[in-house]
């Protein structure tokens, strides 16, 4: 006979009590370098615009204030956002939290994972970090991507998840 008993709210696990693993501290600097390069491109564009197009100061000054403010904000943002991200590895799933203003917590059960991969860009390799992507049944493009894990921990997590899902471990 089918039964579906209720679970008391007080008996549910508390996400605050999880042992959250922080992202690699080098990830902040890595993002700052990436954003700094973007800011330099914006500054170069603004400089070229102000040199090539004769614009009165009442337009040029607000443009420069906007560009410099954007550069400062994008450089500072990783120091604010990265410490608020983290992951927890549990017996039956992996949980990831992120967000400063809009916060989210995602849990991916191992029995839904079909594929797992690590990846890194040139900047990631320079700073010793990587991304871990978990692909689930029916998902498209990677259902969970955790950026900024140390390259060593990302590979260890990849092998751990592959063992959990019963896949053979290929050389990576």
C-alpha positions in Angstrom: 0.0 0.0 0.0 1.3 3.5 -1.0 2.1 5.8 1.9 3.3 9.3 1.9 3.7 10.6 5.4 4.3 14.2 6.3 7.7 15.5 7.5 7.7 18.1 10.2 9.3 21.4 9.1 11.6 21.2 12.2 13.0 17.9 10.9 14.2 19.3 7.6 18.0 19.9 7.2 19.2 23.4 7.8 21.4 24.8 5.0 23.0 27.2 7.5 24.5 24.2 9.3 26.3 22.9 6.2 30.1 22.9 6.1 30.3 25.4 3.2 33.6 25.2 1.3 34.8 28.6 0.0 35.9 29.2 -3.5 39.7 29.5 -4.0 40.9 32.9 -2.7 42.9 33.4 -6.0 39.6 33.5 -7.8 38.9 37.1 -6.6 42.2 38.3 -8.2 41.5 36.2 -11.3 38.1 37.9 -11.8 39.7 41.3 -11.1 42.2 40.8 -13.8 39.5 39.8 -16.3 37.3 42.8 -15.3 40.4 45.1 -15.3 41.1 44.1 -18.9 37.4 44.8 -19.8 37.7 48.2 -18.0 40.9 49.0 -19.9 39.1 48.3 -23.2 36.3 50.6 -22.1 38.7 53.3 -21.2 40.5 52.9 -24.5 37.2 53.2 -26.3 36.2 56.3 -24.4 39.6 57.8 -25.0 39.4 57.1 -28.8 35.9 58.5 -28.8 36.9 61.7 -27.1 39.9 62.2 -29.3 38.2 61.4 -32.6 34.8 63.0 -32.1 34.7 66.6 -31.1 32.3 66.5 -28.1 31.6 69.4 -25.8 32.8 69.1 -22.1 29.3 68.8 -20.8 29.1 65.4 -22.6 32.7 64.3 -22.2 32.9 64.8 -18.4 29.8 62.7 -17.6 31.1 60.0 -20.1 34.4 59.8 -18.2 32.7 59.7 -14.8 30.5 56.9 -16.1 33.4 54.9 -17.6 35.6 55.3 -14.5 32.7 54.5 -12.1 32.0 51.4 -14.2 35.7 50.4 -14.0 35.9 50.8 -10.3 32.6 48.9 -9.7 33.6 45.9 -11.9 37.0 45.7 -10.2 35.5 45.8 -6.7 32.6 43.4 -7.4 34.6 40.1 -7.2 35.7 41.0 -3.7 32.0 41.3 -2.7 30.5 38.4 -4.6 33.1 35.6 -4.4 33.1 35.3 -0.5 29.3 34.8 -0.7 29.6 31.7 -2.9 30.4 28.2 -1.7 29.7 24.6 -2.1 29.0 21.6 0.2 29.6 17.9 -0.7 27.0 15.7 1.0 26.4 12.0 0.9 23.6 12.2 -1.7 24.2 15.5 -3.4 26.3 18.6 -4.1 24.9 22.0 -2.9 26.1 25.3 -4.4 25.2 28.8 -3.1 25.7 32.1 -4.7 24.4 35.7 -4.8 24.8 39.0 -3.1 21.4 40.6 -3.9 19.6 37.7 -5.4 20.7 34.6 -3.6 20.2 31.0 -4.7 21.0 27.6 -3.5 21.1 24.7 -5.9 21.4 21.0 -4.9 22.2 18.4 -7.5 21.6 14.7 -6.4 24.2 12.3 -7.6 21.6 9.9 -9.0 20.6 12.6 -11.5 24.1 13.3 -12.8 25.1 11.8 -16.1 28.3 13.6 -16.8 30.9 15.7 -15.0 33.7 17.8 -16.3 36.4 20.3 -15.2 37.5 23.1 -17.4 39.8 26.2 -17.2 40.7 29.1 -19.3 44.2 30.7 -19.7 43.5 33.1 -16.8 42.1 30.2 -14.7 45.4 28.2 -15.2 47.4 31.3 -14.3 45.6 31.6 -11.0 45.3 27.8 -10.3 41.5 27.6 -10.4 39.0 25.6 -12.5 35.3 25.1 -13.1 33.4 22.0 -12.3 30.3 21.3 -14.5 27.6 18.8 -13.5 25.3 17.6 -16.3 22.0 16.0 -15.3 19.5 13.9 -17.1 17.3 16.1 -19.3 19.4 19.1 -18.7 21.0 21.2 -21.4 24.5 22.8 -21.3 25.4 21.9 -17.7 22.9 22.1 -14.9 25.5 23.3 -12.4 28.7 25.2 -13.0 30.9 26.0 -10.0 33.6 28.4 -11.0 36.7 29.3 -8.9 37.5 26.0 -7.2 41.2 25.2 -6.9 42.3 23.1 -9.9 43.3 20.3 -7.5 39.9 20.3 -5.7 38.0 20.5 -8.9 39.7 17.3 -10.2 39.2 15.6 -6.9 35.5 16.5 -7.0 35.2 15.3 -10.6 36.7 11.9 -9.6 34.5 11.7 -6.5 31.3 12.4 -8.4 32.2 9.9 -11.1 32.8 7.3 -8.5 29.4 8.2 -6.9 27.5 7.8 -10.2 29.4 4.6 -11.0 31.1 5.9 -14.2 34.5 4.8 -15.3 37.1 7.4 -14.7 38.8 8.6 -17.9 42.1 10.3 -17.9 41.6 14.1 -18.0 
